[in-house]
Amino acid sequence: MLAQKRILLIIGGGIAAYKALELIRLLRKDGAAVTPVMTKAAGEFVTPLSVSALAGEKVYTHLFDLTDEAEMGHIQLSRVADLIVVAPATADLIARMAQGRADDLASTLLLATDTPVLVAPAMNVRMWHHPATQRNLATIQSDGIRLVGPEEGDMACGEYGLGRLAEPADILAAVRAMLSSGPLSGKHIIVTSGPTHEPIDPVRYIANRSSGAQGTAIAAALRDLGAKVSFITGPASVPPPDGVDIIRVETAAAMAAAVSAALPADAAVMAAAVADWRVANASDRKMKKDAAGTPPALSFAENPDILRDLSASPRRPRLVVGFAAETDHVIDHAQAKLAKKGCDWIVANDVSPATGIMGGAENAVTILSRDGAEEWPRLPKAEVARRLAARIADALE
Ligand code: C5P
């Protein structure tokens, strides 16, 4: 599957570096050529000899390895690759990427490149959750870098939590997805997902029960068909998928701005449960009970209708898909929504509590378009997503 592809693999210095050896083996077995680069610290965990023996190529470790090459060797080295993979990416290496440092071979290659980059973080759970690391991750993701993992589990340091390097097989899957030549390769698709939070004051907000599960599955299915996915998510309870560009937002207004900033796109799938109203008189301080016990009166303002505005926009994607989560008269409401919102398809579903769909693992949807209605059986959300992604691929052909 990866025949003719060249991967530049940057191995950072962490106990998980031993897994990079297995990754090299899997990449080569899949047909890829691997050019290995090790940071100085990586050499404390695995030897350049084993890395180069498995890769079947010279391993680069110092900036000065390149002085015997043609001028600008580090730029060439990063540009001949189809993909740069950083595994394991330590907290320090991620911090240096976020800052744009170029003080060793690995960071210089990452700064000098315009090749897509996939980062597989591995670090202690506290380092992972530290706000500085989370800030750095958000920065590199907004620079277009994709992440795979980390996973939750026991750590070499005896702690438990998020921070384990993704399994080599999962890193391989993410590499395949990024280099895939599926029916959606070269296509950019925006997916909105999850609920929005509309603040009442700095500590309180209005939300809804959307888990983000269906939007997340759709983003993963589109990615698997080769699309570049901008995944714009409210505060969902399921984690976002690997191998997509993640843009985290809280409010409907922020989601609208993020959708607009992600344009142009070939298609948009608006699976988010966007709040229709925000609190117009939200307080910038925590609201207090008053002595008389009078409850505060909230007043509401209408949020932008992201789907309707996008459908009417001069920068409208070729295909715009909306959702209609209803509790009654599902098809009638969805039909009306198709006309009112001006989108191409509506994915309608019944979210009344008895169905168990909201927050559940399955979904039963009907796809409405101007050509009519197509009712799908009750299916796992991942299967609904795969069918929808295949339908989108057909429509964009
Ligand atoms: O109007 P209603 O919320 O039922 O419409 C659902 C569809 O519209 C979903 O696709 C949702 O993502 C989108 N929507 C939106 N902006 C809003 C409200 C809903 O994009 N303010």
Boltz pocket constraint, residues with backbone or C-beta under 6 A from the ligand:
constraints:
  - pocket:
      binder: B
      contacts: [[A, 192], [A, 252], [A, 270], [A, 271], [A, 272], [A, 273], [A, 274], [A, 275], [A, 276], [A, 303], [A, 304], [A, 305], [A, 306], [A, 307], [A, 308], [A, 321], [A, 322], [A, 323], [A, 324], [A, 325], [A, 337]]
      max_distance: 6.0
